[in-house]
Amino acid sequence: MEFLTLLPPDEARALLMSHLSSGTADSESLDSFLALGRVTAEDILAPHPLPEFARTSVDGYAVRASDTFGASESLPAYLTLVGEIPMGAPADLTLESGQCALIHTGGMLPANADAVVMLEYTQTINREERKEREEIQKRNLSDFARFAVGSEIEIFRPVAVGENVINIGEDVRTGQVVISRGTSLREAEIGGLMALGITQVRVARKPRVGLISSGDEVVEPSQPSRPGQVRDVNAYTLSALVTRAGGEPLRYGIIRDDFSALQAMAQKALTECDVIIITAGSSASTRDMTADVIRTLGAPGVLVHGINTRPGKPTILGAANGKAVIGLPGNPVSALVNGYLFVVPVIEKLLGLTPRPRPTVMARLTVNLASQAGREDWWPVRLLPPSPVIGRGAGGEGYNAEPIFGKSNLIFTLASADGLLRIHPDATGLSAGEIVEVMLL
């Protein structure tokens, strides 16, 4: 019953997803600084505002903004320096009208201050200035050291209320959801957690993905290959794909073309994993055997036997008791491309990851590409800088997309690619010079 009905990839993927459990039921607590790339299992709320005190974003003078209104280079405002705000300590000053305080970036605003004048828009007036300058030079002190309490500060530019100030809660309010459930934590989120003192975070458990290779011709990469044999590529490319997607790959080794052995190993993997991937040998009978094994694992069994795409037509999608069971072609490029199309979305669903667009770039196609109407084609492409011949697109496209021509068993055709170009099933091909969307690998 091979390839009786070929489904479009989007339709096949939706059918598979509809038979899967909503996500992994359990989560784990993890040190926040170790959680890069992990997916949050719950909303994270701010325990306090950020910042917790009003502070300056520049070096300068804390002022009452009204004291600077109308100030200019020709008619400066004059304020009396009453002190310096120490870093890392509360501001124990209270500004009165006509006063200012020296403050450094990140320092706490004193009471009554509502703005900060940047240092470059000020000048100090002091009778002892020359003497102090000489002393500074002798002692090699910083410029700030010469500002003595009681000096007059000239202000050459007015500031508005709140200028150069970060107010309490301006970044985050108490109780605010700062990171939503289903978020993949990046560097910025890790930093935000640390700023709030959140050193532990609950993340979704990594889905366990069982990888079974099959085929009499397949041997381990560590073994020498004899004529007619090939090393197992798929178990390792797919392991890397699973890891990058946020899953935990478990390799179950190579099973010969024997139904009972393959069925027993698949049943074992099903009890230990959340997803099973079987990469089959090159023969049609082996693919049929994979489908027959999937039918024995549990309901509903095989959902899709054949995808209307190239590469990867022999892909099999199934489900057993809420778990995905995917049969991928033995050819390495076909297996990996369809891993992007079907395995990665399954892992993201199990993680509870909020749906997100794939990273893509727009590029100008360098050559004509033919395609069969009704079939979705995926081409590996290199992204090259624009050439004088092809040029840069009117929309400012910064790349040219150069297709890599190769057969589906040549893994280095994909290793040399920067992305995949999709030809829609409604099209019969693409013309050189067209602007196309490339999914980055």
C-alpha positions in Angstrom: 0.0 0.0 0.0 3.0 2.3 -0.5 2.2 5.9 -1.4 -1.5 5.4 -2.0 -2.2 9.0 -1.0 0.5 11.7 -0.8 -0.4 14.5 1.5 1.1 18.0 1.3 3.6 18.7 4.1 1.5 21.3 5.9 -1.6 19.0 5.9 0.4 16.0 7.0 2.1 17.9 9.8 -1.3 19.2 11.1 -2.7 15.7 11.0 0.2 14.4 13.1 0.0 17.2 15.6 -3.7 16.5 16.2 -2.9 13.0 17.5 -0.2 14.1 20.0 -0.5 14.9 23.6 -0.6 18.6 24.4 2.9 18.6 25.8 5.2 17.1 28.4 3.4 16.8 31.7 6.4 17.3 33.9 8.9 20.1 34.4 12.1 20.5 36.4 13.7 23.3 38.5 17.0 24.5 37.1 19.6 27.1 38.0 18.7 30.2 36.0 22.2 30.7 34.7 22.1 27.1 33.2 18.7 27.6 31.5 19.9 29.0 28.2 17.7 27.6 25.4 15.3 25.9 27.8 11.6 26.5 27.7 9.8 28.0 30.6 7.1 25.7 32.2 5.2 28.6 33.9 4.8 32.3 33.8 7.5 34.1 35.7 6.4 37.1 37.8 8.5 40.0 39.0 8.9 39.8 42.8 9.7 43.5 42.9 9.9 46.5 40.6 13.0 47.1 38.4 14.7 49.3 39.1 13.9 49.4 42.8 14.9 53.0 43.2 15.1 56.0 40.9 18.5 56.2 39.4 20.5 58.2 36.8 21.4 56.9 33.4 24.3 59.3 33.0 27.2 61.0 34.9 26.2 64.5 35.9 24.3 66.5 38.5 21.0 65.6 40.2 18.8 68.6 40.1 15.3 69.9 40.5 14.3 70.3 36.8 12.5 73.6 37.6 15.9 75.1 38.6 17.2 74.7 35.1 14.3 76.1 33.1 15.6 78.7 30.6 19.2 77.9 31.0 21.5 78.4 28.0 25.1 79.0 27.2 24.6 82.7 27.1 22.5 82.7 30.2 23.3 79.7 32.4 21.6 78.7 35.6 23.7 78.6 38.7 23.3 75.9 41.3 25.1 75.2 44.5 26.9 71.8 44.8 25.8 70.3 48.2 27.5 66.8 47.9 28.2 63.7 46.0 25.9 60.6 45.8 28.0 57.5 46.7 27.7 54.5 44.4 26.1 51.4 46.0 24.6 53.3 48.9 21.4 55.2 49.6 21.3 58.9 48.7 21.2 60.7 52.1 20.8 64.1 50.6 17.7 66.3 50.2 17.9 68.9 47.5 16.5 72.4 48.2 15.8 75.0 45.5 19.0 76.1 43.8 21.0 73.0 44.8 22.5 70.1 43.0 24.5 66.9 43.8 27.2 65.1 41.8 25.9 61.7 40.7 27.4 58.9 38.7 25.7 56.5 36.2 23.5 54.1 38.2 23.5 56.2 41.3 20.4 56.7 43.4 18.6 60.1 43.0 18.4 62.1 46.2 15.2 63.3 47.7 13.5 66.1 45.7 15.7 65.5 42.6 13.7 64.8 39.5 16.2 65.1 36.7 19.9 64.8 35.9 22.0 67.3 33.9 24.7 65.6 31.9 28.2 66.6 33.0 29.2 67.9 29.5 26.5 70.6 29.8 28.0 72.0 33.0 31.0 73.9 34.3 32.3 74.4 37.8 33.0 78.0 39.1 35.4 78.1 42.1 37.9 80.7 43.4 40.4 78.0 44.3 40.0 76.2 40.9 43.5 76.8 39.7 45.1 75.8 43.0 42.9 72.7 43.0 43.8 71.8 39.4 47.5 72.0 40.3 46.9 69.7 43.3 45.0 67.3 41.2 47.8 67.1 38.7 50.3 66.4 41.6 48.1 63.7 43.1 46.8 62.3 39.8 43.2 62.5 41.0 40.2 62.1 38.8 38.3 65.1 37.4 35.5 64.5 39.8 37.8 64.9 42.8 38.1 68.6 42.2 34.4 69.3 42.7 34.2 70.8 46.2 31.0 71.2 48.2 29.9 74.8 48.0 31.1 75.3 44.4 28.7 76.9 42.0 27.8 74.8 39.0 26.9 76.5 35.7 24.1 74.7 33.8 24.1 75.5 30.1 21.1 73.4 29.1 17.7 72.9 30.7 16.3 69.4 31.6 12.8 68.2 31.8 11.3 66.3 34.7 12.5 62.7 34.4 15.3 63.4 31.9 18.3 61.1 32.2 16.4 59.3 35.0 15.2 55.7 35.2 12.2 55.7 37.5 11.1 52.9 39.9 9.4 50.1 38.0 10.1 51.7 34.6 11.6 48.4 33.4 9.3 46.0 35.3 6.4 46.4 37.7 5.9 44.2 40.8 3.8 41.2 39.8 4.3 41.7 36.1 4.7 38.7 33.9 8.3 39.2 32.7 8.7 35.9 30.9 5.6 33.9 29.6 5.3 30.2 29.8 6.5 28.5 26.6 9.4 31.0 26.1 12.8 29.7 25.0 15.3 31.5 27.3 17.9 33.6 25.5 20.8 35.7 26.9 18.6 38.7 27.6 16.0 36.6 29.6 18.8 35.1 31.7 20.1 38.6 32.5 16.6 39.7 33.4 16.1 36.8 35.8 19.4 37.7 37.5 18.4 41.4 37.8 15.3 40.2 39.7 17.2 37.8 41.9 15.4 34.8 40.3 18.1 32.2 40.5 15.8 29.1 40.0 13.4 28.6 37.1 11.0 25.9 36.2 11.5 24.6 32.7 9.9 21.9 30.5 11.6 18.6 30.6 13.5 17.9 27.4 11.4 15.4 25.3 13.2 12.1 24.9 13.5 11.2 21.2 14.4 7.6 20.4 16.4 7.1 17.2 16.5 3.7 15.5 18.5 3.1 12.4 17.6 0.1 10.2 19.1 -1.5 7.2 21.4 -4.5 6.4 23.8 -2.1 4.7 24.2 0.3 7.6 27.2 0.2 10.0 28.4 2.3 12.9 30.6 5.3 11.9 33.5 3.9 13.9 33.6 0.8 11.8 35.3 0.4 8.4 32.7 0.1 5.7 33.0 -2.7 3.2 31.8 -2.6 -0.4 28.0 -2.2 -0.3 27.9 -0.8 3.2 27.4 2.8 4.4 28.1 4.4 7.8 25.1 5.5 9.9 24.7 9.2 9.2 21.1 9.7 10.1 21.3 8.8 13.8 23.9 11.5 14.3 22.5 14.3 12.1 19.1 13.7 13.7 20.6 13.6 17.2 22.1 17.0 16.5 18.8 18.3 15.2 16.9 17.0 18.2 19.5 18.6 20.6 19.3 21.9 18.8 15.5 21.8 18.9 15.5 21.3 22.7 15.1 17.5 22.9 17.2 14.7 24.3 18.3 12.2 21.7 18.6 8.5 22.7 20.2 6.3 20.1 19.0 2.6 20.0 21.5 1.5 17.5 21.2 -0.2 14.1 18.6 -2.9 13.5 18.9 -5.3 10.6 16.0 -5.7 8.1 14.1 -8.1 10.4 10.5 -7.3 11.4 10.6 -8.9 14.8 13.8 -7.2 15.8 12.7 -3.8 14.6 9.3 -4.2 16.3 10.9 -5.2 19.6 13.3 -2.2 19.6 10.5 0.2 18.6 8.3 -1.1 21.4 11.2 -0.6 23.9 11.8 2.9 22.6 8.1 3.8 22.9 8.1 3.0 26.6 11.2 5.0 27.3 10.7 8.0 25.0 8.3 10.7 23.9 9.0 10.4 20.2 10.4 7.7 18.0 12.2 8.1 14.8 13.0 5.2 12.5 15.3 5.8 9.6 14.8 3.0 7.1 17.1 1.5 4.5 16.8 2.4 0.8 14.5 -0.4 -0.4 10.7 -0.1 -0.7 10.2 -3.3 1.3 12.1 -1.8 4.2 9.9 1.3 4.2 6.8 -1.0 4.2 8.2 -2.9 7.1 8.7 0.4 9.0 5.0 1.2 8.4 4.0 -2.3 9.5 6.0 -1.9 12.7 4.3 1.4 13.5 0.9 -0.2 13.1 1.7 -2.6 15.9 2.8 0.0 18.4 -0.7 1.4 19.3 -3.6 3.4 18.0 -4.0 5.1 15.6 -0.9 3.8 14.0 0.1 5.1 10.5 -1.5 8.4 9.7 0.5 9.3 6.6 2.4 7.0 4.3 4.1 9.3 1.8 4.5 13.1 1.6 4.0 15.1 -1.5 7.4 16.7 -1.3 11.0 16.4 -2.6 13.1 15.3 -1.0 11.4 12.9 1.5 8.5 11.4 -0.4 8.8 8.1 1.6 8.3 9.8 5.0 5.8 8.0 7.3 4.0 9.8 10.0 2.3 7.9 12.8 1.2 8.1 16.4 0.9 5.5 19.2 -1.0 6.4 22.3 -0.3 10.1 22.0 3.3 9.7 21.0 4.7 10.5 17.5 6.3 7.7 15.6 8.1 9.0 12.4 9.6 7.0 9.7 12.2 8.9 7.7 14.0 7.9 4.5 17.4 6.4 4.7 19.0 9.0 2.4 20.7 11.5 4.7 19.5 14.7 3.0 15.9 13.5 2.8 16.0 12.4 6.4 17.4 15.7 7.6 15.2 18.0 5.5 12.1 16.2 6.7 13.5 16.3 10.2 13.3 20.1 10.0 9.7 19.8 8.6 8.3 17.2 11.0 10.6 16.4 13.9 11.4 19.9 15.1 7.7 21.0 15.2 6.8 17.8 17.3 9.6 18.6 19.8 8.4 22.3 20.0 4.9 21.1 20.7 6.0 18.8 23.4 8.0 21.5 25.0 5.0 23.8 25.0 7.0 26.3 23.1 5.1 29.3 21.9 4.8 29.1 18.1 7.4 31.3 16.4 8.3 32.0 12.8 11.3 30.2 11.4 14.3 32.5 10.8 14.3 33.4 7.1 16.0 35.9 4.8 14.9 37.2 1.4 17.3 36.6 -1.4 17.5 36.8 -5.2 17.6 33.5 -7.0 20.6 33.0 -9.3 19.3 30.4 -11.7 16.1 28.9 -13.0 14.6 26.1 -10.9 12.1 23.6 -12.3 9.5 21.9 -10.2 6.6 19.6 -10.6 3.2 21.2 -10.1 1.4 19.8 -7.1 4.6 18.9 -5.3 6.4 21.0 -2.7 10.2 21.1 -3.4 12.9 22.1 -0.9 16.2 23.1 -2.3 19.4 23.6 -0.3 21.0 27.0 -1.2 24.1 29.0 -0.5 23.6 32.6 0.4 26.1 34.8 -1.5 26.7 38.6 -1.5 25.1 40.3 -4.5 27.2 40.2 -7.7 27.5 42.9 -10.3 25.6 40.7 -12.8 22.7 39.9 -10.6 22.8 42.9 -8.4 20.9 43.9 -5.3 17.1 43.8 -5.4 15.0 46.9 -5.4 13.8 45.9 -2.0 17.3 45.9 -0.7 17.9 42.2 -0.6 21.4 41.6 0.6 21.9 38.0 -0.7 21.8 35.9 -3.7 20.4 32.4 -3.3 22.5 29.8 -5.3 20.9 26.4 -5.4 23.1 23.4 -4.6 22.4 20.5 -7.0 22.9 17.1 -5.6 21.2 13.8 -5.0 19.5 13.0 -1.7 22.2 10.6 -0.4 24.9 13.2 -0.6 25.1 14.7 2.9 27.7 17.4 2.0 25.3 19.0 -0.4 23.3 20.0 2.7 26.4 20.6 4.9 27.5 23.3 2.4 24.0 25.0 2.5 23.0 28.1 4.4 19.3 27.5 4.1 16.4 25.8 2.3 14.4 27.3 -0.5 10.7 26.2 -0.7 9.0 26.0 -4.1 5.2 26.1 -3.5 3.2 23.2 -4.9 1.2 25.6 -7.0 4.3 26.6 -8.9 6.0 24.8 -11.8 9.4 26.4 -10.9 11.1 29.7 -10.2 13.0 32.0 -12.5 16.4 33.5 -12.0 16.2 36.9 -10.5 13.1 36.2 -8.5 13.0 37.3 -4.8 12.6 34.1 -2.7 12.4 33.4 1.0 15.1 31.1 2.4 14.7 29.3 5.7 18.0 29.4 7.5 19.5 26.2 8.8 
